[in-house]
Amino acid sequence: MAAAPVWSVDPRTGKQREQVAVEATAQEVDAAVRAAQDARGSLADRTVRAAFLRSAAEELEAAKDGLVETADAETALGPVRLTGELARTCYQLRAFADIVDEGAFLDVVINHPDDTATPPIPDLRRYKVPLGVVAVYSASNFPFAFSVAGGDTASALAAGCPVVVKAHPDHPALSEYVAKVLRRAAARHDIPEGVVGLVHGFEAGVELIKHPLVSAAGFTGSVRGGRALFDAAAARPVPIPFHGELGSLNPVVVTEAAAAERAETIGAGLAGSMTLGVGQFCVKPGLVLAPAGAAGDALLKSLTDAVSDTDAGVLLDHRMRDNFVAGVAERVELPDVDSPVTPGAGGEHTVSAGFLTVPASRLAEEGEHDLLLEECFGPVTVVARYEDETEVKAVLSRLPGNLTATVQLSEEEAAGQGRGAELLQELTPLAGRVLVNGWPTGVAVAPAQHHGGPYPATTSTSTSVGGTAIERWLRPVVYQNAPEALLPAELRDANPLGLPRRFNGSLER
């Protein structure tokens, strides 16, 4: 049977634009993985790796106009958003190059023998080595930052791991373009082009996770798709780490005092956050616990005004649009659910933003309203009106894991009076990032960032954003009583590479 063609599709019209490639066969997946495996040695030198990452950023910047045009044609995200996302992608490539140069990620620890210890300590030297070929599954909603040249790829290459990327079907032409640019950067340093493989097709993604030479995987997408791949990774004869970002409700708690103090500001901020990018951010606030009564009413009025002024937008593809429209319709039919601004179809190819309200008591116990505790991808949020703190605690106790959790506090509460600290303690078990008086959309690329959370937000405790994302693709190894002449340079007493390390209990920089 001939492989199915891969088409670039315009989400504004739903029409096919051009044939980009064909879906990869099992043999082609095998070839891509083996080419990546053969390229491992070219990444062994940290200096070369860092230079490659910087060259990749340079080449992407040089191709900016064509990349943004191609991305907009396939995603309808707009040149402004896409230009900013490309800049972020280049920034994180350079940030990982700096991490590679510094070398702290190797976690070098050296212990000389100590016969006086109980039990005696032999000569031990520990550091981290790359896992091997990494499979990367691109996201739909970030065609640059979480795709072919995104954080998973950048961190894997920084760790010394070649990658094979499974392109997302929403932007196949862009995926081919970016892969070509990365390979051009690799060629500048005599790195084989197989260091960044690219395959298309659902079955190719399944074959990729099963391939015996794939050592780990990174995924950003739906709970259903991510869980299927996670299970496949665990069911292999040799299971592999699967770092998946699957889904998140990103709850927000607005205290009564905060609503009384700045209802208009909170309502406008919520509207901006939930509609940003047509609600297609993984950290969109999907559930808001707001007080009943006058303060909550004022917040809803502000939210209503702001959301009503939001233009209809295009989702990434028509499947997502259909799921959004159907999901909203199913939720609106639930008892006691109102829609002050009704979300749904804005036109043949667009969707309109809106929000739903429901008494928090409906979410405090298991039942048909559990649907409101599931992510609905698109510009909609659910505002649950609570009568007292007991209802807030009851709803929070029923929430699954999330990428973020946010609390809006009054000035006094933020200063340590009232329930501020208690609410932070209640939210901390729910999410990997806890915000105070802010909004979760917008994930800074910074060394201290953590983009992850308890399942189903992610399938591991790692982050996919920030410097520590490199840790996903490394494993520790210890050499015991190995002669100095046989040790890798990173573990020799003289420290010829000038690495930060812990030497006989003391931290050296």
N, C-alpha and C positions, 0 to 999 in steps of 0.2 A: 504494500500500500504506500502510495506517495505521501510524503510529509505535507501537512497542511500549511498553506501560506500564512505569513504573519503580516497583517495590514496595519498601517498607521491610520487612525480614525480621528476625525474632527469632532470633539464632544459638543461643539456649538450646533452642529447639524446632524450628528450621528452617521455621517457618510464616510466611507472609506476614502483615504487620500492616495495611498500608494502601497504597493507591496514592498516590505522592508527585508524580509528574510523568510525562511521556512522553519517550522518547528524542528528542533534537533532530535535526531534518532538516538537510540541507546548507544550506538557505535560512535556518534558524534559527541555525545556527553563523555563517553570513555576517553575519546581522543583529547578533549579539552582538559579533563582532569589529569591525564598522563602528561600533557604538555606543561601544565602547572606544576606537577610533581617534578618534572625535569628542570624547571626554572628555580627550584629552591636554592640551589647553590649560589645563584647570582645575587641573592639577597643576604648572603651570610655576612658580608662586610657592612657594618653599621654606617660607615661613611657613605657608601654607595646608596644604601637605603634612604638616608636622609636627603641626599642629593636628588634621588629619583622623586621623592615626595614633593620637593620644592619645584622640580622641573614640571611635575604634573600640574601644580598650581599655575605655573607660568603658561603652560600650553593651554590650559582651560581659559585663562584670562585672555590669551591671544585670540581664541576662537569664540569669545563671548557673544558677539552679535549673532553668529550663526547658531550657536547653542540655544540662546534665548528664543530666537525665532522658531526653531524646531520644537522646543519645549512648549511654547505657547500654542503652537498649532495642534499639539497633541493633548494638552491639559487645560487650556483656557484659563490658566492661572494669572495671566497678564504679565507684561514685560517688567513692571516695577517689582512685583513680588519675586519673579524668577531671577532678575538681576541681583536682588538682595540675597536670594538663596544660593546663587552661584558664588557670590562673594564669601558667604559663610562656608561653603564647601572648600574654597581655596584657602581660607583662613585655617580650617581644621587640618588640611593637608600640611600646611606649614607648622602648625602647632605640634603635630605628631613628629615632624622632622626635628623640631627642637627637643622633643622628648627622647627621640632616638639618640641625638647628639649627647644629651645629658647622661643617659645610661642608668638613671636611678631605677627604671622599670625592671632592670635585671635582678634587683634585690640580692646583690652579692653579700654573702655572709661567710666569714672565715673564722674557724676555731682551730687554734693550734692544740696539739695534744696536752692533756693535763692528767697525769697519773695520780695526782692527789685528790681528784674529784671522786665522788661515789655515785654511780660506778665511774671508772676512769673514762675520760673523753679522748677518742682518737683524733687524728687530723681530719677535720670535716670542712668541706668547701661547697657552698650551695649557691646556685643561681638559677635563672629561668631560661628555657630554650623554647623556640617556636614549636607549635603543635604539628604543623604541616599544612596541607591544602585546606583552605576554608571555603565553604559554599556560602554565598551571599544571595539572599532573596530580596529583591528590590521592593520598595514601598511605592504605592500609587501616588500618595499625596505630597511626597517630597522628591520630585524627579531628579534633583541634584544631590541634596544633602543626605538622603537615605536610599540612594540608588547606586549606579555603577561606580561612581567616584565618591560615594558617601562615607559616613562614619565607619561602617563595618569594613569597607574596603580599605580605607585609610589606616585604621587601627591594625588590621590584619597585616598589611604590607609593612607597617612600622614594626610589628612584632617579628617580621621575617617570614611571613606566610604568604605564598601566592594565593590568588583567589580565582574561583569560577563563579561568575554572577549569573543568576537566573533573572533575565530581564522581565520587568513588569509589562503585561500586555497593553497597559494604557499609554506607554511611551516607548515603543520598540525602536522607532527611528532615532530618537534621542539617545537611547541606550547604545545603539551601534555607533553613533557619533562620538559619544563620550569614551567608549572603549577604544576607538581609533585614536583619540587624543591621548589617552593614557599610554597606549602602546608606542605612540610617537615619543612620549617622554621617556619611556623605558629604553627605547633605541638609543637615546642620547648617552646612556650609560652602559651600553652593550648588554642590556638585560633582555632575554628572549621575550617575544610578544606573548608567549603562553603564560607569563606571569599574571596576566589579567585575561581570563577566559570569559566568554559570553555565550549563553545558550537561551533559546526561546522555547516556550511551550509548557503546558501543564505536566505532561508525562516526563519532559526533560527535568523538571523540578523534582519529581519523584525519583527518577533514576539518579539524580545528583546526590540526594541525601543517602541513598543506598550504596553509593560507590565505595569500595573498600579503601581507596586511597584518600578519601575525604576525611579529614580529622576533626572538623568542627563546623558549625553552621551558625549564621546570623540571619534573623528573619524579622520583618516588620510587616504586619498585616492583620487579618481577621483572626478571631478566636478559633473558628472552625478550621481554617487552612493551617494556622500555626500549630494547633493541637495535633492535627493529622501528621504533620512533619515531625513534631516533637516525639510522637509515639513511634514513628518510623525510625527516628534516630536511636531511640532506646531499644527497639526491637532488633537492631542489627546484630550479627554475630559478635561484633565488637562495637558496643554502644559508644556514641560520641557526644560531646557537649553540644547542646542546642540552646542558643541564646535568642529567644523569641520575644518580641513585643507584640502582644495580641489584642488587647482592648482595655479601655479604661473609661469610667464614668466621671472621674475627677470631681468629687463632691465639694460643695461650698457651704459653709455654715455662716449665716449672718446673724449676729446677736441682736437682740431687741434694742440694746443701747446703741449699737452701731447704726441700725436702721433709723432710730430716732435722731441721731446726730447728723447723718449725711445720706439720707435715702436717695436723693436725686443723683448724687455722685456714684453710689453703688449700683443703682439701676442702669445708668449710662455705661459704667465700666463693664457690667455683666453683658450688656447688649453688644458692646464692642468685642468682647472676648468670645462670646458664643457664635457670633456671625463672621469672625475673622476668617478669611479664606473660604467663605461659604460654609463655615462650620466643619471644615475637613481637616482640622488639626487633631492629632492624637491626644492633646491635652485640653480640648474644648471642655468647659464646665457643663456637664450633662445633667446634674442634679443640684438644686440649690435649696437648702433648708432656710426658710425665711419666716419671721414671726407673723402670726395673725395679728389683727388689730390695726390701729391707725398708722403706726410706723411701717408695717409691712405693706399696707395699702399704698402709702406714698412711694415706696420702693417699686411696687408693681406699676404705678402710673408712670414713673420715670422709665422703667423697662419697656412699657407699652409704647411710649412716645418714641423712644430710640429705635426699637425694632421695627416699628411701623414706617420709619424713614429709611429703612434699609432696602436697597434695590434687590430684585430677584437676581440670582446668579446661576452659573452653569457648574454642575458637578463634574467630576473627572470622567465619568462615563455614564451611559444610559442605564446600565445595570444598577449602579449606585443610585441614580435618580429614581428608578422604579422601586428599589428597596426603601428609600427614604419616604417616598409618597405612601407606600403601603404600610410602612412602620408607623408613620404618624397617624394614618387613618385608624389603624388597630388600637393605638393608644387613646385616641380621642373618644372611642366608643366605650371605654371603661367607665363604670359608675363613678360619679363625683369628679370626673376630670373635665375641666373647662379649658378653653383655648382663647384667652383674651386677644391674642394675635395668632390667627390660625396659620400654621406652617403647611407647606404642601407644594403642589404643582404651581409654578408661576407662569408657565407657558409650555409649549410643546417640548422645549429643551431645557427649561430652567426650573428652579425651585424658589419658593418664597420663604423667608425666615419667619419664625414665630416661636411661641412658647406655650406650655401647658401648665395648669395649676391643679393641685390635688391636696386634700387634707393630709398632713403627715401621718395621721393615725392609720390611713389606708396602707401605708408602707411599713408600719411597725410590726405587722404580722404577716406570715406567709399567706399568699393568695394570688388571685388573678392580677393584682396590681404589681406583682413582681416584674412584669414586663417593663415597668417604668424604671427598674433598677438595671436594665440592660442598655448598653450603648446604642444610640441611634445616630448613625453617621450622617452629618449634615447640619444645617443651621436651625437647631431646635434645642431647647433645654426644658427641664421639668422643675417647677417651683413648688416645693412641698411646704405648706403653711403649718407651722407647729404652734400649739397652745402653750407648751411649757417645756422645760429642760428635759423632762422625762421622755417626751416624744422624740426629742433630738437624739438622746442616747439610744433609744429603741431603734431608730432608723439606722444610725451609724453602726450599731451592733450587727446589722443584717447585710452590710455592704461587702462586696468582694474586694480583692486587692486593686489598687489604682496606681497610676503614675504620679498623680498629684492629689493633694487635699488642701483646701484653702479655708481660712477663717477671716471674716471681716469683723474687726473689733472696734469699739469706741476708743477715744483717746485715753480715758482712764483705764479701760481694760488692757490696752496695749502697754500701759505703764505698770502693770502688775496687779491692778485691782480687779476684783470680780473673778469671772470664770476663764479668763484668758489662758492662764497656764494649764488649767484643767482640760480645756478644749484641745490645746496642742497635744496633751498626753493621749486624749481619745483619738485624735486624728493620726498620730504617728504610726500606730500599727497598720494603718490602712494604705499608706502610700510611701513612695520613695522620695518625694519632695513635698514639704509642707510649707505653705505660703501664709504670710500674715499681711492683710491689707494690700493685697496685690491680686493679679489675675494670672492663671497658669499658662495661657498661650504666650509662646515665646520662650525658647529653651536656650539659655546662654551657653556658648561653647567655652567652658572655663575649666581649669584644673579641679575645682571643687564640685563641679556639677555631677548630679546623679539623675539619670533618666532611666528609670526602672521602678519596679515595685512588686509587691506580693502578687501571686497568681490570681487572676488571669492577666494582670498588667504585663508581667513578663514571666518567663519560665526559669529564670535564674536570679541570683542576687546581684548581678553585674549591671553596669550602666552601658548604654550605647552612645552616650554623648559625654565629652570631657576626656581628659588625659587618661583616667584609669580604665577607659574602654579597652586599652591595649592588653589588659590583664586576661581578657577572655581567651586570648589566642596563645597563651604561654603555659608551660608546666615547669615545676621545679625539679631539679636533679641535684644530687649530692655526690661528690667524689670523696671517698674515704681512703686515707693513707696513700693517695696517688702521688708518685714522684713529681716534683716541680716541673721537670722537663716534659712530662706528659700532659700537664694541665693546660686547658685553654687559657689564653692571655688574660681573660677576665678574672681568673681565680688565682693568679700568681701573687706572691707576697709583694713584689716590687710595684704592683699595680701599673703596668706599662701603659694602660689605656686611660689612666687617670679617672677611674670610675668612683662615684660615691659608694661606700660600702660600710658594713659593720665588721670590724676587725678585732677579734678577741674581746668582744663586748663593747667596744667603743665605736661610735659613729664617726666616720671619716668622710669629708667632702673635698 
